[in-house]
Structures are given as structure tokens and as C-alpha cells.
Amino acid sequence: MASFFHIVFVGAILAAIGAASWFLFPKGQNQTLLRTSTLLTLTACYLMWAITYLAQLHPLISRSPTMPLAFHLYIAAHVLIYFRPSAL
């Protein structure tokens, strides 16, 4: 239940920052662009943070008592090799 409050608390802070930025940008030719860019940036950062935070709370792959540690290290090594960028 504590994770729910973290997500809502950070969301409320970012919503306040977004609302403040909406009203603080000066009127001008680029006002719409600045508002849109700021709100999209805040939204993207919030979503990335929330997904990462929740993924750490409830991982899809976790160590079970039936699997030895060597198996998990084997899987981790293969994942690193698979996702390593290729040298050009």
C-alpha cells in the first residue's frame, strides 16, 4: 500500500509543476510549444519513473528456492550477451 502513496505523491508534485509551468510561461509566439514540451517531458519522465519503480517492487523473474543460484547467473549472463550492442 505504501507504493500507491509514492506513485500518487510524485504524480501530485509533477502535476503541480506542470500547472505552474502552464501559467508561468510568458505570452509570445512559442508559448504553446513551450507548454506542450514541458508537459510532455514531465509526463514521459513520470511514466518512466513509475514503471521502473513498480517493476522493482514486483519483478517478473525472481529467485525461487527450487532453482539454484548458478542457474540465475547463467540466465543473467545470456541476457547480457543477447542485449549487448554489436560492435561495428
PDB file of N, CA, C and O in Angstrom:
ATOM      1  N   MET A   1       0.815  -1.195   0.000  1.00  0.00           N
ATOM      2  CA  MET A   1       0.000   0.000   0.000  1.00  0.00           C
ATOM      3  C   MET A   1       0.859   1.259   0.000  1.00  0.00           C
ATOM      4  O   MET A   1       0.433   2.307  -0.483  1.00  0.00           O
ATOM      5  N   ALA A   2       2.052   1.153   0.536  1.00  0.00           N
ATOM      6  CA  ALA A   2       2.934   2.320   0.569  1.00  0.00           C
ATOM      7  C   ALA A   2       3.352   2.733  -0.834  1.00  0.00           C
ATOM      8  O   ALA A   2       3.569   3.917  -1.093  1.00  0.00           O
ATOM      9  N   SER A   3       3.468   1.768  -1.743  1.00  0.00           N
ATOM     10  CA  SER A   3       3.879   2.112  -3.103  1.00  0.00           C
ATOM     11  C   SER A   3       2.815   2.969  -3.791  1.00  0.00           C
ATOM     12  O   SER A   3       3.149   3.826  -4.609  1.00  0.00           O
ATOM     13  N   PHE A   4       1.551   2.749  -3.471  1.00  0.00           N
ATOM     14  CA  PHE A   4       0.475   3.556  -4.047  1.00  0.00           C
ATOM     15  C   PHE A   4       0.642   5.024  -3.662  1.00  0.00           C
ATOM     16  O   PHE A   4       0.459   5.915  -4.491  1.00  0.00           O
ATOM     17  N   PHE A   5       0.988   5.265  -2.411  1.00  0.00           N
ATOM     18  CA  PHE A   5       1.156   6.639  -1.953  1.00  0.00           C
ATOM     19  C   PHE A   5       2.367   7.306  -2.598  1.00  0.00           C
ATOM     20  O   PHE A   5       2.330   8.503  -2.880  1.00  0.00           O
ATOM     21  N   HIS A   6       3.435   6.552  -2.834  1.00  0.00           N
ATOM     22  CA  HIS A   6       4.596   7.120  -3.518  1.00  0.00           C
ATOM     23  C   HIS A   6       4.230   7.544  -4.936  1.00  0.00           C
ATOM     24  O   HIS A   6       4.585   8.635  -5.384  1.00  0.00           O
ATOM     25  N   ILE A   7       3.519   6.671  -5.629  1.00  0.00           N
ATOM     26  CA  ILE A   7       3.128   6.973  -7.006  1.00  0.00           C
ATOM     27  C   ILE A   7       2.224   8.208  -7.048  1.00  0.00           C
ATOM     28  O   ILE A   7       2.416   9.087  -7.888  1.00  0.00           O
ATOM     29  N   VAL A   8       1.252   8.277  -6.157  1.00  0.00           N
ATOM     30  CA  VAL A   8       0.321   9.410  -6.133  1.00  0.00           C
ATOM     31  C   VAL A   8       1.034  10.688  -5.687  1.00  0.00           C
ATOM     32  O   VAL A   8       0.781  11.760  -6.237  1.00  0.00           O
ATOM     33  N   PHE A   9       1.920  10.582  -4.700  1.00  0.00           N
ATOM     34  CA  PHE A   9       2.632  11.754  -4.191  1.00  0.00           C
ATOM     35  C   PHE A   9       3.517  12.372  -5.272  1.00  0.00           C
ATOM     36  O   PHE A   9       3.485  13.584  -5.485  1.00  0.00           O
ATOM     37  N   VAL A  10       4.298  11.548  -5.946  1.00  0.00           N
ATOM     38  CA  VAL A  10       5.159  12.061  -7.017  1.00  0.00           C
ATOM     39  C   VAL A  10       4.305  12.594  -8.168  1.00  0.00           C
ATOM     40  O   VAL A  10       4.646  13.611  -8.773  1.00  0.00           O
ATOM     41  N   GLY A  11       3.202  11.917  -8.471  1.00  0.00           N
ATOM     42  CA  GLY A  11       2.301  12.404  -9.513  1.00  0.00           C
ATOM     43  C   GLY A  11       1.707  13.764  -9.167  1.00  0.00           C
ATOM     44  O   GLY A  11       1.567  14.622 -10.038  1.00  0.00           O
ATOM     45  N   ALA A  12       1.358  13.961  -7.902  1.00  0.00           N
ATOM     46  CA  ALA A  12       0.807  15.251  -7.479  1.00  0.00           C
ATOM     47  C   ALA A  12       1.856  16.357  -7.570  1.00  0.00           C
ATOM     48  O   ALA A  12       1.548  17.480  -7.967  1.00  0.00           O
ATOM     49  N   ILE A  13       3.087  16.036  -7.202  1.00  0.00           N
ATOM     50  CA  ILE A  13       4.162  17.030  -7.309  1.00  0.00           C
ATOM     51  C   ILE A  13       4.381  17.420  -8.768  1.00  0.00           C
ATOM     52  O   ILE A  13       4.506  18.602  -9.087  1.00  0.00           O
ATOM     53  N   LEU A  14       4.427  16.427  -9.649  1.00  0.00           N
ATOM     54  CA  LEU A  14       4.638  16.728 -11.063  1.00  0.00           C
ATOM     55  C   LEU A  14       3.437  17.448 -11.673  1.00  0.00           C
ATOM     56  O   LEU A  14       3.603  18.280 -12.565  1.00  0.00           O
ATOM     57  N   ALA A  15       2.240  17.137 -11.204  1.00  0.00           N
ATOM     58  CA  ALA A  15       1.060  17.865 -11.683  1.00  0.00           C
ATOM     59  C   ALA A  15       1.125  19.331 -11.249  1.00  0.00           C
ATOM     60  O   ALA A  15       0.744  20.222 -12.008  1.00  0.00           O
ATOM     61  N   ALA A  16       1.604  19.577 -10.038  1.00  0.00           N
ATOM     62  CA  ALA A  16       1.753  20.958  -9.569  1.00  0.00           C
ATOM     63  C   ALA A  16       2.813  21.703 -10.378  1.00  0.00           C
ATOM     64  O   ALA A  16       2.636  22.872 -10.719  1.00  0.00           O
ATOM     65  N   ILE A  17       3.913  21.017 -10.680  1.00  0.00           N
ATOM     66  CA  ILE A  17       4.953  21.640 -11.511  1.00  0.00           C
ATOM     67  C   ILE A  17       4.408  21.929 -12.905  1.00  0.00           C
ATOM     68  O   ILE A  17       4.678  22.987 -13.474  1.00  0.00           O
ATOM     69  N   GLY A  18       3.642  20.990 -13.453  1.00  0.00           N
ATOM     70  CA  GLY A  18       3.046  21.201 -14.771  1.00  0.00           C
ATOM     71  C   GLY A  18       2.061  22.356 -14.778  1.00  0.00           C
ATOM     72  O   GLY A  18       2.042  23.152 -15.716  1.00  0.00           O
ATOM     73  N   ALA A  19       1.240  22.452 -13.733  1.00  0.00           N
ATOM     74  CA  ALA A  19       0.280  23.556 -13.655  1.00  0.00           C
ATOM     75  C   ALA A  19       1.002  24.888 -13.490  1.00  0.00           C
ATOM     76  O   ALA A  19       0.607  25.890 -14.085  1.00  0.00           O
ATOM     77  N   ALA A  20       2.057  24.899 -12.682  1.00  0.00           N
ATOM     78  CA  ALA A  20       2.818  26.137 -12.506  1.00  0.00           C
ATOM     79  C   ALA A  20       3.494  26.552 -13.807  1.00  0.00           C
ATOM     80  O   ALA A  20       3.508  27.730 -14.163  1.00  0.00           O
ATOM     81  N   SER A  21       4.049  25.581 -14.505  1.00  0.00           N
ATOM     82  CA  SER A  21       4.717  25.921 -15.768  1.00  0.00           C
ATOM     83  C   SER A  21       3.707  26.402 -16.811  1.00  0.00           C
ATOM     84  O   SER A  21       4.043  27.214 -17.673  1.00  0.00           O
ATOM     85  N   TRP A  22       2.490  25.908 -16.735  1.00  0.00           N
ATOM     86  CA  TRP A  22       1.450  26.327 -17.683  1.00  0.00           C
ATOM     87  C   TRP A  22       1.174  27.830 -17.546  1.00  0.00           C
ATOM     88  O   TRP A  22       1.000  28.533 -18.541  1.00  0.00           O
ATOM     89  N   PHE A  23       1.137  28.305 -16.304  1.00  0.00           N
ATOM     90  CA  PHE A  23       0.802  29.706 -16.073  1.00  0.00           C
ATOM     91  C   PHE A  23       2.018  30.629 -16.062  1.00  0.00           C
ATOM     92  O   PHE A  23       1.862  31.839 -16.226  1.00  0.00           O
ATOM     93  N   LEU A  24       3.210  30.100 -15.874  1.00  0.00           N
ATOM     94  CA  LEU A  24       4.389  30.953 -15.757  1.00  0.00           C
ATOM     95  C   LEU A  24       5.076  31.265 -17.079  1.00  0.00           C
ATOM     96  O   LEU A  24       5.892  32.185 -17.142  1.00  0.00           O
ATOM     97  N   PHE A  25       4.766  30.527 -18.128  1.00  0.00           N
ATOM     98  CA  PHE A  25       5.400  30.833 -19.407  1.00  0.00           C
ATOM     99  C   PHE A  25       4.857  32.156 -19.940  1.00  0.00           C
ATOM    100  O   PHE A  25       3.650  32.393 -19.914  1.00  0.00           O
ATOM    101  N   PRO A  26       5.747  33.009 -20.420  1.00  0.00           N
ATOM    102  CA  PRO A  26       5.283  34.310 -20.925  1.00  0.00           C
ATOM    103  C   PRO A  26       4.535  34.164 -22.248  1.00  0.00           C
ATOM    104  O   PRO A  26       4.756  33.232 -23.021  1.00  0.00           O
ATOM    105  N   LYS A  27       3.659  35.108 -22.468  1.00  0.00           N
ATOM    106  CA  LYS A  27       2.914  35.096 -23.732  1.00  0.00           C
ATOM    107  C   LYS A  27       3.869  35.443 -24.861  1.00  0.00           C
ATOM    108  O   LYS A  27       4.747  36.297 -24.735  1.00  0.00           O
ATOM    109  N   GLY A  28       3.665  34.757 -25.950  1.00  0.00           N
ATOM    110  CA  GLY A  28       4.535  35.014 -27.084  1.00  0.00           C
ATOM    111  C   GLY A  28       4.262  34.017 -28.186  1.00  0.00           C
ATOM    112  O   GLY A  28       3.284  33.270 -28.161  1.00  0.00           O
ATOM    113  N   GLN A  29       5.148  34.031 -29.144  1.00  0.00           N
ATOM    114  CA  GLN A  29       4.961  33.190 -30.315  1.00  0.00           C
ATOM    115  C   GLN A  29       5.140  31.711 -29.985  1.00  0.00           C
ATOM    116  O   GLN A  29       4.473  30.866 -30.583  1.00  0.00           O
ATOM    117  N   ASN A  30       6.025  31.380 -29.047  1.00  0.00           N
ATOM    118  CA  ASN A  30       6.340  29.983 -28.739  1.00  0.00           C
ATOM    119  C   ASN A  30       5.676  29.483 -27.458  1.00  0.00           C
ATOM    120  O   ASN A  30       6.092  28.457 -26.922  1.00  0.00           O
ATOM    121  N   GLN A  31       4.680  30.161 -26.965  1.00  0.00           N
ATOM    122  CA  GLN A  31       4.055  29.770 -25.702  1.00  0.00           C
ATOM    123  C   GLN A  31       3.446  28.368 -25.777  1.00  0.00           C
ATOM    124  O   GLN A  31       3.619  27.574 -24.852  1.00  0.00           O
ATOM    125  N   THR A  32       2.755  28.061 -26.835  1.00  0.00           N
ATOM    126  CA  THR A  32       2.134  26.743 -26.982  1.00  0.00           C
ATOM    127  C   THR A  32       3.186  25.654 -27.076  1.00  0.00           C
ATOM    128  O   THR A  32       3.031  24.581 -26.492  1.00  0.00           O
ATOM    129  N   LEU A  33       4.244  25.925 -27.803  1.00  0.00           N
ATOM    130  CA  LEU A  33       5.324  24.953 -27.935  1.00  0.00           C
ATOM    131  C   LEU A  33       5.991  24.686 -26.594  1.00  0.00           C
ATOM    132  O   LEU A  33       6.261  23.534 -26.256  1.00  0.00           O
ATOM    133  N   LEU A  34       6.257  25.731 -25.833  1.00  0.00           N
ATOM    134  CA  LEU A  34       6.901  25.570 -24.531  1.00  0.00           C
ATOM    135  C   LEU A  34       6.002  24.816 -23.553  1.00  0.00           C
ATOM    136  O   LEU A  34       6.472  23.944 -22.822  1.00  0.00           O
ATOM    137  N   ARG A  35       4.728  25.144 -23.539  1.00  0.00           N
ATOM    138  CA  ARG A  35       3.794  24.446 -22.648  1.00  0.00           C
ATOM    139  C   ARG A  35       3.698  22.961 -23.004  1.00  0.00           C
ATOM    140  O   ARG A  35       3.762  22.096 -22.130  1.00  0.00           O
ATOM    141  N   THR A  36       3.547  22.686 -24.279  1.00  0.00           N
ATOM    142  CA  THR A  36       3.417  21.299 -24.722  1.00  0.00           C
ATOM    143  C   THR A  36       4.683  20.510 -24.440  1.00  0.00           C
ATOM    144  O   THR A  36       4.618  19.372 -23.976  1.00  0.00           O
ATOM    145  N   SER A  37       5.824  21.104 -24.717  1.00  0.00           N
ATOM    146  CA  SER A  37       7.096  20.419 -24.478  1.00  0.00           C
ATOM    147  C   SER A  37       7.297  20.121 -22.998  1.00  0.00           C
ATOM    148  O   SER A  37       7.737  19.031 -22.632  1.00  0.00           O
ATOM    149  N   THR A  38       6.974  21.087 -22.156  1.00  0.00           N
ATOM    150  CA  THR A  38       7.142  20.887 -20.717  1.00  0.00           C
ATOM    151  C   THR A  38       6.223  19.791 -20.198  1.00  0.00           C
ATOM    152  O   THR A  38       6.661  18.919 -19.447  1.00  0.00           O
ATOM    153  N   LEU A  39       4.962  19.826 -20.587  1.00  0.00           N
ATOM    154  CA  LEU A  39       4.016  18.824 -20.093  1.00  0.00           C
ATOM    155  C   LEU A  39       4.336  17.430 -20.629  1.00  0.00           C
ATOM    156  O   LEU A  39       4.203  16.445 -19.903  1.00  0.00           O
ATOM    157  N   LEU A  40       4.751  17.337 -21.876  1.00  0.00           N
ATOM    158  CA  LEU A  40       5.136  16.032 -22.423  1.00  0.00           C
ATOM    159  C   LEU A  40       6.391  15.485 -21.749  1.00  0.00           C
ATOM    160  O   LEU A  40       6.488  14.283 -21.504  1.00  0.00           O
ATOM    161  N   THR A  41       7.346  16.354 -21.449  1.00  0.00           N
ATOM    162  CA  THR A  41       8.559  15.927 -20.759  1.00  0.00           C
ATOM    163  C   THR A  41       8.239  15.432 -19.357  1.00  0.00           C
ATOM    164  O   THR A  41       8.729  14.382 -18.943  1.00  0.00           O
ATOM    165  N   LEU A  42       7.423  16.176 -18.628  1.00  0.00           N
ATOM    166  CA  LEU A  42       7.039  15.746 -17.280  1.00  0.00           C
ATOM    167  C   LEU A  42       6.281  14.421 -17.317  1.00  0.00           C
ATOM    168  O   LEU A  42       6.511  13.553 -16.476  1.00  0.00           O
ATOM    169  N   THR A  43       5.391  14.262 -18.273  1.00  0.00           N
ATOM    170  CA  THR A  43       4.623  13.022 -18.385  1.00  0.00           C
ATOM    171  C   THR A  43       5.515  11.841 -18.715  1.00  0.00           C
ATOM    172  O   THR A  43       5.374  10.772 -18.121  1.00  0.00           O
ATOM    173  N   ALA A  44       6.431  12.021 -19.655  1.00  0.00           N
ATOM    174  CA  ALA A  44       7.328  10.925 -20.038  1.00  0.00           C
ATOM    175  C   ALA A  44       8.245  10.530 -18.885  1.00  0.00           C
ATOM    176  O   ALA A  44       8.463   9.344 -18.638  1.00  0.00           O
ATOM    177  N   CYS A  45       8.779  11.523 -18.180  1.00  0.00           N
ATOM    178  CA  CYS A  45       9.654  11.218 -17.039  1.00  0.00           C
ATOM    179  C   CYS A  45       8.877  10.520 -15.923  1.00  0.00           C
ATOM    180  O   CYS A  45       9.383   9.587 -15.300  1.00  0.00           O
ATOM    181  N   TYR A  46       7.650  10.973 -15.673  1.00  0.00           N
ATOM    182  CA  TYR A  46       6.838  10.343 -14.632  1.00  0.00           C
ATOM    183  C   TYR A  46       6.510   8.895 -14.988  1.00  0.00           C
ATOM    184  O   TYR A  46       6.605   8.010 -14.137  1.00  0.00           O
ATOM    185  N   LEU A  47       6.130   8.652 -16.229  1.00  0.00           N
ATOM    186  CA  LEU A  47       5.808   7.281 -16.637  1.00  0.00           C
ATOM    187  C   LEU A  47       7.029   6.375 -16.545  1.00  0.00           C
ATOM    188  O   LEU A  47       6.920   5.234 -16.096  1.00  0.00           O
ATOM    189  N   MET A  48       8.182   6.867 -16.962  1.00  0.00           N
ATOM    190  CA  MET A  48       9.399   6.065 -16.880  1.00  0.00           C
ATOM    191  C   MET A  48       9.733   5.753 -15.427  1.00  0.00           C
ATOM    192  O   MET A  48      10.076   4.618 -15.097  1.00  0.00           O
ATOM    193  N   TRP A  49       9.636   6.748 -14.565  1.00  0.00           N
ATOM    194  CA  TRP A  49       9.925   6.524 -13.152  1.00  0.00           C
ATOM    195  C   TRP A  49       8.922   5.544 -12.539  1.00  0.00           C
ATOM    196  O   TRP A  49       9.318   4.625 -11.823  1.00  0.00           O
ATOM    197  N   ALA A  50       7.636   5.729 -12.810  1.00  0.00           N
ATOM    198  CA  ALA A  50       6.607   4.881 -12.204  1.00  0.00           C
ATOM    199  C   ALA A  50       6.739   3.433 -12.663  1.00  0.00           C
ATOM    200  O   ALA A  50       6.608   2.515 -11.853  1.00  0.00           O
ATOM    201  N   ILE A  51       6.994   3.219 -13.941  1.00  0.00           N
ATOM    202  CA  ILE A  51       7.137   1.850 -14.447  1.00  0.00           C
ATOM    203  C   ILE A  51       8.364   1.185 -13.850  1.00  0.00           C
ATOM    204  O   ILE A  51       8.312   0.018 -13.462  1.00  0.00           O
ATOM    205  N   THR A  52       9.471   1.919 -13.774  1.00  0.00           N
ATOM    206  CA  THR A  52      10.692   1.361 -13.184  1.00  0.00           C
ATOM    207  C   THR A  52      10.488   1.066 -11.704  1.00  0.00           C
ATOM    208  O   THR A  52      10.912   0.018 -11.217  1.00  0.00           O
ATOM    209  N   TYR A  53       9.847   1.972 -10.990  1.00  0.00           N
ATOM    210  CA  TYR A  53       9.600   1.791  -9.558  1.00  0.00           C
ATOM    211  C   TYR A  53       8.705   0.576  -9.306  1.00  0.00           C
ATOM    212  O   TYR A  53       8.992  -0.238  -8.428  1.00  0.00           O
ATOM    213  N   LEU A  54       7.637   0.458 -10.067  1.00  0.00           N
ATOM    214  CA  LEU A  54       6.726  -0.665  -9.871  1.00  0.00           C
ATOM    215  C   LEU A  54       7.340  -1.984 -10.323  1.00  0.00           C
ATOM    216  O   LEU A  54       7.042  -3.031  -9.747  1.00  0.00           O
ATOM    217  N   ALA A  55       8.190  -1.951 -11.340  1.00  0.00           N
ATOM    218  CA  ALA A  55       8.854  -3.180 -11.789  1.00  0.00           C
ATOM    219  C   ALA A  55       9.830  -3.688 -10.737  1.00  0.00           C
ATOM    220  O   ALA A  55      10.031  -4.897 -10.618  1.00  0.00           O
ATOM    221  N   GLN A  56      10.431  -2.796  -9.979  1.00  0.00           N
ATOM    222  CA  GLN A  56      11.326  -3.228  -8.917  1.00  0.00           C
ATOM    223  C   GLN A  56      10.550  -3.774  -7.723  1.00  0.00           C
ATOM    224  O   GLN A  56      11.057  -4.622  -6.989  1.00  0.00           O
ATOM    225  N   LEU A  57       9.339  -3.298  -7.528  1.00  0.00           N
ATOM    226  CA  LEU A  57       8.527  -3.805  -6.420  1.00  0.00           C
ATOM    227  C   LEU A  57       7.994  -5.205  -6.700  1.00  0.00           C
ATOM    228  O   LEU A  57       7.909  -6.035  -5.795  1.00  0.00           O
ATOM    229  N   HIS A  58       7.638  -5.463  -7.950  1.00  0.00           N
ATOM    230  CA  HIS A  58       7.061  -6.748  -8.334  1.00  0.00           C
ATOM    231  C   HIS A  58       7.783  -7.297  -9.559  1.00  0.00           C
ATOM    232  O   HIS A  58       7.254  -7.222 -10.668  1.00  0.00           O
ATOM    233  N   PRO A  59       8.981  -7.846  -9.378  1.00  0.00           N
ATOM    234  CA  PRO A  59       9.733  -8.334 -10.543  1.00  0.00           C
ATOM    235  C   PRO A  59       9.075  -9.563 -11.161  1.00  0.00           C
ATOM    236  O   PRO A  59       8.459 -10.371 -10.465  1.00  0.00           O
ATOM    237  N   LEU A  60       9.218  -9.690 -12.485  1.00  0.00           N
ATOM    238  CA  LEU A  60       8.656 -10.846 -13.172  1.00  0.00           C
ATOM    239  C   LEU A  60       9.498 -12.095 -12.932  1.00  0.00           C
ATOM    240  O   LEU A  60       8.962 -13.196 -12.805  1.00  0.00           O
ATOM    241  N   ILE A  61      10.811 -11.924 -12.870  1.00  0.00           N
ATOM    242  CA  ILE A  61      11.710 -13.049 -12.632  1.00  0.00           C
ATOM    243  C   ILE A  61      12.312 -12.868 -11.251  1.00  0.00           C
ATOM    244  O   ILE A  61      13.006 -11.886 -10.988  1.00  0.00           O
ATOM    245  N   SER A  62      12.047 -13.803 -10.391  1.00  0.00           N
ATOM    246  CA  SER A  62      12.622 -13.739  -9.056  1.00  0.00           C
ATOM    247  C   SER A  62      13.238 -15.083  -8.716  1.00  0.00           C
ATOM    248  O   SER A  62      12.917 -16.106  -9.322  1.00  0.00           O
ATOM    249  N   ARG A  63      14.106 -15.062  -7.763  1.00  0.00           N
ATOM    250  CA  ARG A  63      14.793 -16.275  -7.365  1.00  0.00           C
ATOM    251  C   ARG A  63      13.840 -17.148  -6.548  1.00  0.00           C
ATOM    252  O   ARG A  63      13.251 -16.697  -5.567  1.00  0.00           O
ATOM    253  N   SER A  64      13.705 -18.375  -6.962  1.00  0.00           N
ATOM    254  CA  SER A  64      12.852 -19.301  -6.229  1.00  0.00           C
ATOM    255  C   SER A  64      13.732 -20.309  -5.499  1.00  0.00           C
ATOM    256  O   SER A  64      14.867 -20.544  -5.915  1.00  0.00           O
ATOM    257  N   PRO A  65      13.240 -20.901  -4.434  1.00  0.00           N
ATOM    258  CA  PRO A  65      14.059 -21.851  -3.678  1.00  0.00           C
ATOM    259  C   PRO A  65      14.404 -23.113  -4.473  1.00  0.00           C
ATOM    260  O   PRO A  65      15.373 -23.797  -4.145  1.00  0.00           O
ATOM    261  N   THR A  66      13.634 -23.427  -5.500  1.00  0.00           N
ATOM    262  CA  THR A  66      13.902 -24.651  -6.250  1.00  0.00           C
ATOM    263  C   THR A  66      15.012 -24.475  -7.276  1.00  0.00           C
ATOM    264  O   THR A  66      15.620 -25.460  -7.695  1.00  0.00           O
ATOM    265  N   MET A  67      15.290 -23.240  -7.690  1.00  0.00           N
ATOM    266  CA  MET A  67      16.333 -23.002  -8.683  1.00  0.00           C
ATOM    267  C   MET A  67      17.626 -22.591  -7.990  1.00  0.00           C
ATOM    268  O   MET A  67      17.612 -21.719  -7.122  1.00  0.00           O
ATOM    269  N   PRO A  68      18.729 -23.203  -8.359  1.00  0.00           N
ATOM    270  CA  PRO A  68      19.998 -22.830  -7.737  1.00  0.00           C
ATOM    271  C   PRO A  68      20.491 -21.475  -8.250  1.00  0.00           C
ATOM    272  O   PRO A  68      20.040 -20.986  -9.285  1.00  0.00           O
ATOM    273  N   LEU A  69      21.408 -20.892  -7.517  1.00  0.00           N
ATOM    274  CA  LEU A  69      21.956 -19.595  -7.881  1.00  0.00           C
ATOM    275  C   LEU A  69      22.698 -19.661  -9.208  1.00  0.00           C
ATOM    276  O   LEU A  69      22.684 -18.694  -9.970  1.00  0.00           O
ATOM    277  N   ALA A  70      23.338 -20.777  -9.493  1.00  0.00           N
ATOM    278  CA  ALA A  70      24.098 -20.913 -10.737  1.00  0.00           C
ATOM    279  C   ALA A  70      23.185 -20.761 -11.954  1.00  0.00           C
ATOM    280  O   ALA A  70      23.594 -20.192 -12.966  1.00  0.00           O
ATOM    281  N   PHE A  71      21.963 -21.260 -11.865  1.00  0.00           N
ATOM    282  CA  PHE A  71      21.028 -21.130 -12.978  1.00  0.00           C
ATOM    283  C   PHE A  71      20.681 -19.661 -13.232  1.00  0.00           C
ATOM    284  O   PHE A  71      20.612 -19.230 -14.383  1.00  0.00           O
ATOM    285  N   HIS A  72      20.465 -18.899 -12.168  1.00  0.00           N
ATOM    286  CA  HIS A  72      20.152 -17.483 -12.316  1.00  0.00           C
ATOM    287  C   HIS A  72      21.335 -16.715 -12.896  1.00  0.00           C
ATOM    288  O   HIS A  72      21.144 -15.807 -13.706  1.00  0.00           O
ATOM    289  N   LEU A  73      22.543 -17.064 -12.496  1.00  0.00           N
ATOM    290  CA  LEU A  73      23.725 -16.417 -13.067  1.00  0.00           C
ATOM    291  C   LEU A  73      23.869 -16.765 -14.542  1.00  0.00           C
ATOM    292  O   LEU A  73      24.265 -15.919 -15.344  1.00  0.00           O
ATOM    293  N   TYR A  74      23.552 -18.000 -14.905  1.00  0.00           N
ATOM    294  CA  TYR A  74      23.605 -18.434 -16.302  1.00  0.00           C
ATOM    295  C   TYR A  74      22.620 -17.625 -17.146  1.00  0.00           C
ATOM    296  O   TYR A  74      22.968 -17.162 -18.232  1.00  0.00           O
ATOM    297  N   ILE A  75      21.404 -17.457 -16.652  1.00  0.00           N
ATOM    298  CA  ILE A  75      20.387 -16.686 -17.368  1.00  0.00           C
ATOM    299  C   ILE A  75      20.822 -15.224 -17.485  1.00  0.00           C
ATOM    300  O   ILE A  75      20.684 -14.624 -18.550  1.00  0.00           O
ATOM    301  N   ALA A  76      21.341 -14.652 -16.408  1.00  0.00           N
ATOM    302  CA  ALA A  76      21.765 -13.252 -16.432  1.00  0.00           C
ATOM    303  C   ALA A  76      22.895 -13.035 -17.429  1.00  0.00           C
ATOM    304  O   ALA A  76      22.920 -12.018 -18.123  1.00  0.00           O
ATOM    305  N   ALA A  77      23.827 -13.975 -17.508  1.00  0.00           N
ATOM    306  CA  ALA A  77      24.938 -13.844 -18.452  1.00  0.00           C
ATOM    307  C   ALA A  77      24.432 -13.897 -19.889  1.00  0.00           C
ATOM    308  O   ALA A  77      24.911 -13.149 -20.742  1.00  0.00           O
ATOM    309  N   HIS A  78      23.479 -14.765 -20.161  1.00  0.00           N
ATOM    310  CA  HIS A  78      22.958 -14.868 -21.519  1.00  0.00           C
ATOM    311  C   HIS A  78      22.123 -13.646 -21.901  1.00  0.00           C
ATOM    312  O   HIS A  78      22.121 -13.238 -23.063  1.00  0.00           O
ATOM    313  N   VAL A  79      21.434 -13.075 -20.960  1.00  0.00           N
ATOM    314  CA  VAL A  79      20.671 -11.860 -21.237  1.00  0.00           C
ATOM    315  C   VAL A  79      21.626 -10.720 -21.561  1.00  0.00           C
ATOM    316  O   VAL A  79      21.371  -9.943 -22.481  1.00  0.00           O
ATOM    317  N   LEU A  80      22.725 -10.610 -20.814  1.00  0.00           N
ATOM    318  CA  LEU A  80      23.699  -9.551 -21.087  1.00  0.00           C
ATOM    319  C   LEU A  80      24.342  -9.725 -22.453  1.00  0.00           C
ATOM    320  O   LEU A  80      24.574  -8.744 -23.160  1.00  0.00           O
ATOM    321  N   ILE A  81      24.632 -10.958 -22.828  1.00  0.00           N
ATOM    322  CA  ILE A  81      25.241 -11.212 -24.130  1.00  0.00           C
ATOM    323  C   ILE A  81      24.243 -10.904 -25.242  1.00  0.00           C
ATOM    324  O   ILE A  81      24.616 -10.351 -26.277  1.00  0.00           O
ATOM    325  N   TYR A  82      22.988 -11.258 -25.034  1.00  0.00           N
ATOM    326  CA  TYR A  82      21.971 -11.065 -26.067  1.00  0.00           C
ATOM    327  C   TYR A  82      21.701  -9.587 -26.324  1.00  0.00           C
ATOM    328  O   TYR A  82      21.539  -9.178 -27.474  1.00  0.00           O
ATOM    329  N   PHE A  83      21.651  -8.784 -25.264  1.00  0.00           N
ATOM    330  CA  PHE A  83      21.313  -7.375 -25.405  1.00  0.00           C
ATOM    331  C   PHE A  83      22.525  -6.463 -25.541  1.00  0.00           C
ATOM    332  O   PHE A  83      22.369  -5.242 -25.548  1.00  0.00           O
ATOM    333  N   ARG A  84      23.725  -7.019 -25.648  1.00  0.00           N
ATOM    334  CA  ARG A  84      24.926  -6.207 -25.810  1.00  0.00           C
ATOM    335  C   ARG A  84      24.918  -5.601 -27.210  1.00  0.00           C
ATOM    336  O   ARG A  84      24.644  -6.301 -28.185  1.00  0.00           O
ATOM    337  N   PRO A  85      25.215  -4.312 -27.318  1.00  0.00           N
ATOM    338  CA  PRO A  85      25.243  -3.716 -28.657  1.00  0.00           C
ATOM    339  C   PRO A  85      26.395  -4.288 -29.476  1.00  0.00           C
ATOM    340  O   PRO A  85      27.492  -4.511 -28.965  1.00  0.00           O
ATOM    341  N   SER A  86      26.127  -4.514 -30.726  1.00  0.00           N
ATOM    342  CA  SER A  86      27.152  -5.105 -31.583  1.00  0.00           C
ATOM    343  C   SER A  86      28.170  -4.046 -31.973  1.00  0.00           C
ATOM    344  O   SER A  86      27.828  -2.886 -32.200  1.00  0.00           O
ATOM    345  N   ALA A  87      29.415  -4.465 -32.045  1.00  0.00           N
ATOM    346  CA  ALA A  87      30.491  -3.552 -32.438  1.00  0.00           C
ATOM    347  C   ALA A  87      30.526  -3.456 -33.955  1.00  0.00           C
ATOM    348  O   ALA A  87      30.564  -4.473 -34.648  1.00  0.00           O
ATOM    349  N   LEU A  88      30.512  -2.265 -34.454  1.00  0.00           N
ATOM    350  CA  LEU A  88      30.528  -2.056 -35.906  1.00  0.00           C
ATOM    351  C   LEU A  88      31.917  -1.741 -36.383  1.00  0.00           C
ATOM    352  O   LEU A  88      32.127  -1.534 -37.578  1.00  0.00           O
TER     353      LEU A  88
END
